[in-house]
Amino acid sequence: MKRNIITTSDGSKTIQIEEWNEQYHSIHGAIQEANHVFLKHGLLFYSEQVSNTQPISILEIGFGTGLNAFLTLIKGEKDNLNLNYTGIEAYPVQPEEISQLNYVELISEAHKAIFEKLHATPWEESRAITSNFQLEKQQKFFKDISSENTFNIIYFDAFGARVQPDLWTEDIFEIMFKALKPNGILVTYSAKGSVRRAMQAVGFVVERLPGPPGKREMLRAQKQGE
C-alpha cells in the first residue's frame, strides 16, 4: 500500500496510507494528539499517582513513527521518571520515511541524536536509549502479544476501527487486559461506543475524557487492583 508523508494542522508531519485514507496520527495535529491522549491522560495521569522512583512500564500498540516514544522519553527526562518502553509494530516505518518527519525540528533539536537512536535500535532487543529510558521494539501482530501482568500503561494507537476493525475487538482487549498490571491503564484516541463496550466486556472500567483537537472524546480504561 502506498504511503505518503502529509502535514497535519499543527505543522507536524505524519504518514498517510493512501488506499485507506488513514493516517498514523490525527490530521488535526500529530503532536497535539500525542501529547493530549498519551502523555497528559496516560503517562502524566499515572505518574502523578506513584513515586517517581518507581519504574513505569509502557506498552505501545503501534510504534509507527516513534512520535509517542520520543515525547515520552523527553517528558520522562524532564520529570526524572524511570521508563521501560515496549513498542509493537507489525510493519516498521522505513528510514526514508523517518527522515521526512519533522518531530525533532518542532519538539527538540537537542534530542536529534536520541530520535535517530530510537529508530536505529535493533528490533527484538532491549536497549538503553538514555539513562532512564529502556526501549524494546518488537515486530509482531498485536494478537500475538503474550505478556501478562507486565505493564503499567498501554498506549493503544492502532489504526482506526473503520479500516482495521479486527484490532478493536474483545479478543484484542482481553490481551491488553492480561498484559496490564493491577491498577494499570490503557489510553486511546478512540471513543467509539463499540470500543468502549468491548473494553468493559473484558473487565476494564472505562471513562470518557475530552478528546484532542478534532475529536470530542477519547477513552481511558483501568484494570482495577486485585
C-alpha positions as CSV (number, residue, x, y, z in Angstrom):
1,M,0.0,0.0,0.0
2,K,1.3,3.5,-0.9
3,R,2.3,5.6,2.0
4,N,2.6,9.4,1.7
5,I,4.1,12.0,4.1
6,I,1.5,14.7,4.9
7,T,1.4,17.8,7.1
8,T,-1.2,17.9,9.9
9,S,-2.9,21.0,11.3
10,D,-0.3,21.8,13.9
11,G,2.5,21.7,11.3
12,S,3.8,18.3,12.3
13,K,4.0,15.6,9.7
14,T,2.6,12.0,9.7
15,I,2.3,9.1,7.3
16,Q,-0.9,8.5,5.3
17,I,-2.0,5.2,3.9
18,E,-3.4,6.3,0.6
19,E,-5.6,3.3,-0.1
20,W,-7.3,3.5,3.3
21,N,-7.3,7.3,3.6
22,E,-6.0,6.7,7.1
23,Q,-3.1,8.4,8.9
24,Y,-0.7,7.3,11.6
25,H,-1.7,10.4,13.6
26,S,-4.5,12.8,13.6
27,I,-4.7,15.2,10.7
28,H,-5.8,17.8,13.2
29,G,-2.3,17.7,14.7
30,A,0.0,14.8,15.2
31,I,2.0,16.2,18.1
32,Q,-1.1,17.8,19.8
33,E,-2.9,14.4,19.7
34,A,0.1,12.5,21.1
35,N,0.6,15.0,23.9
36,H,-3.1,15.1,24.8
37,V,-4.0,11.4,24.6
38,F,-0.9,9.5,25.6
39,L,1.2,12.0,27.6
40,K,-1.5,14.0,29.5
41,H,-4.1,11.3,30.1
42,G,-1.7,8.4,30.1
43,L,1.8,9.0,31.4
44,L,1.1,12.1,33.5
45,F,-2.1,10.7,34.9
46,Y,-0.4,7.5,36.0
47,S,2.9,9.0,37.2
48,E,1.2,11.5,39.5
49,Q,-0.2,8.6,41.4
50,V,3.1,6.8,42.1
51,S,6.6,7.7,43.3
52,N,8.9,8.9,40.6
53,T,11.5,6.4,41.9
54,Q,9.2,3.5,40.8
55,P,9.9,2.3,37.2
56,I,6.9,2.7,34.8
57,S,6.5,0.1,32.1
58,I,4.7,1.2,28.9
59,L,3.4,-0.8,26.0
60,E,2.7,1.0,22.8
61,I,0.3,-0.6,20.3
62,G,1.6,0.7,17.0
63,F,5.2,2.1,17.4
64,G,4.9,3.6,13.9
65,T,6.8,6.9,13.6
66,G,8.2,6.8,17.1
67,L,6.4,10.1,18.0
68,N,4.8,8.8,21.2
69,A,8.1,7.2,22.3
70,F,10.0,10.4,21.6
71,L,7.6,12.6,23.5
72,T,7.5,10.1,26.4
73,L,11.3,9.9,26.6
74,I,11.6,13.7,26.8
75,K,8.9,14.1,29.4
76,G,10.4,11.2,31.4
77,E,13.8,13.0,31.3
78,K,12.2,16.3,32.5
79,D,10.3,14.6,35.3
80,N,13.1,12.2,36.3
81,L,10.9,9.1,35.5
82,N,12.4,5.6,35.1
83,L,10.7,4.3,31.9
84,N,10.7,0.8,30.3
85,Y,9.1,1.2,26.9
86,T,8.0,-1.6,24.6
87,G,6.8,-0.8,21.1
88,I,4.9,-3.3,19.0
89,E,4.8,-2.8,15.2
90,A,4.0,-5.4,12.5
91,Y,5.2,-3.2,9.6
92,P,8.0,-0.9,10.7
93,V,8.3,2.5,9.1
94,Q,11.2,2.8,6.7
95,P,14.3,5.0,7.2
96,E,13.5,7.1,4.2
97,E,10.1,7.9,5.7
98,I,11.5,8.7,9.1
99,S,13.9,11.1,7.5
100,Q,11.0,13.2,6.2
101,L,9.3,13.7,9.6
102,N,9.8,17.0,11.4
103,Y,9.3,16.0,15.0
104,V,12.9,16.9,16.1
105,E,12.5,20.4,14.5
106,L,9.2,21.0,16.2
107,I,9.8,19.3,19.6
108,S,13.6,19.5,20.5
109,E,16.6,19.9,18.2
110,A,18.7,19.0,21.2
111,H,17.3,15.5,21.0
112,K,18.0,14.8,17.3
113,A,20.5,12.0,18.1
114,I,18.1,10.5,20.5
115,F,15.3,10.4,18.0
116,E,17.6,8.7,15.5
117,K,18.7,6.2,18.1
118,L,15.1,5.3,18.8
119,H,14.8,4.2,15.2
120,A,18.3,2.8,14.8
121,T,18.0,0.4,17.8
122,P,17.7,-3.2,16.7
123,W,14.3,-4.9,16.8
124,E,13.8,-7.7,19.4
125,E,16.5,-6.3,21.7
126,S,16.2,-4.2,24.9
127,R,18.5,-1.2,24.7
128,A,19.1,1.8,26.9
129,I,18.3,4.9,24.9
130,T,19.1,7.2,27.8
131,S,19.9,6.5,31.5
132,N,16.2,6.5,32.3
133,F,14.6,5.2,29.1
134,Q,14.9,1.5,28.1
135,L,13.4,0.5,24.8
136,E,12.5,-2.8,23.2
137,K,10.8,-2.8,19.8
138,Q,9.0,-6.0,18.8
139,Q,7.9,-6.8,15.3
140,K,4.7,-8.8,15.6
141,F,0.9,-8.6,15.3
142,F,-1.0,-7.4,18.3
143,K,-2.9,-10.7,18.6
144,D,0.5,-12.4,19.3
145,I,1.3,-10.4,22.4
146,S,1.6,-12.9,25.3
147,S,2.7,-10.7,28.2
148,E,0.8,-10.9,31.5
149,N,0.8,-8.5,34.4
150,T,3.7,-6.7,32.8
151,F,2.8,-3.1,32.0
152,N,1.5,-0.1,33.9
153,I,0.4,1.9,30.9
154,I,-0.8,0.9,27.4
155,Y,-0.8,3.5,24.6
156,F,-3.4,2.0,22.2
157,D,-2.6,3.8,19.0
158,A,-3.7,1.2,16.4
159,F,-5.2,2.2,13.0
160,G,-8.9,3.1,13.4
161,A,-11.7,0.6,13.5
162,R,-13.0,1.9,10.2
163,V,-10.1,0.3,8.4
164,Q,-9.0,-2.4,10.8
165,P,-12.0,-3.4,13.0
166,D,-10.2,-6.6,14.0
167,L,-7.8,-4.6,16.2
168,W,-10.7,-3.2,18.3
169,T,-12.4,-6.4,19.4
170,E,-13.0,-8.1,22.8
171,D,-10.3,-10.6,21.8
172,I,-7.7,-7.9,21.4
173,F,-8.7,-6.0,24.6
174,E,-8.6,-9.3,26.5
175,I,-4.9,-9.5,25.5
176,M,-4.4,-5.9,26.7
177,F,-6.2,-6.5,30.0
178,K,-3.9,-9.5,30.7
179,A,-0.8,-7.5,29.8
180,L,-1.5,-4.8,32.3
181,K,-0.6,-4.9,36.0
182,P,-3.4,-4.3,38.5
183,N,-4.3,-0.6,38.5
184,G,-2.7,-0.2,35.1
185,I,-4.4,2.0,32.5
186,L,-5.0,1.9,28.7
187,V,-5.5,5.2,26.8
188,T,-6.6,5.6,23.2
189,Y,-7.8,8.3,20.9
190,S,-10.9,6.3,20.0
191,A,-14.3,7.0,21.7
192,K,-16.5,4.7,19.7
193,G,-19.3,3.0,21.7
194,S,-18.4,-0.4,20.3
195,V,-14.8,0.0,21.5
196,R,-15.9,1.1,25.0
197,R,-18.3,-1.9,25.2
198,A,-15.5,-4.3,24.1
199,M,-13.2,-2.9,26.9
200,Q,-15.9,-3.2,29.5
201,A,-16.8,-6.8,28.4
202,V,-13.2,-8.0,29.3
203,G,-13.2,-6.3,32.7
204,F,-11.9,-2.7,32.2
205,V,-13.5,0.2,34.0
206,V,-13.8,2.8,31.2
207,E,-14.1,6.6,31.3
208,R,-14.7,9.1,28.6
209,L,-12.4,12.1,28.6
210,P,-12.3,15.3,26.4
211,G,-10.6,14.4,23.2
212,P,-7.7,16.1,21.4
213,P,-8.2,18.8,18.7
214,G,-10.7,17.5,16.2
215,K,-12.2,14.9,18.5
216,R,-14.9,15.4,21.1
217,E,-13.9,12.5,23.3
218,M,-11.3,9.8,24.0
219,L,-11.2,6.8,26.3
220,R,-9.1,5.7,29.3
221,A,-9.6,2.2,30.7
222,Q,-8.3,0.9,34.0
223,K,-7.6,-2.7,35.2
224,Q,-8.7,-2.2,38.8
225,G,-6.4,-3.7,41.5
226,E,-6.9,-7.3,42.5
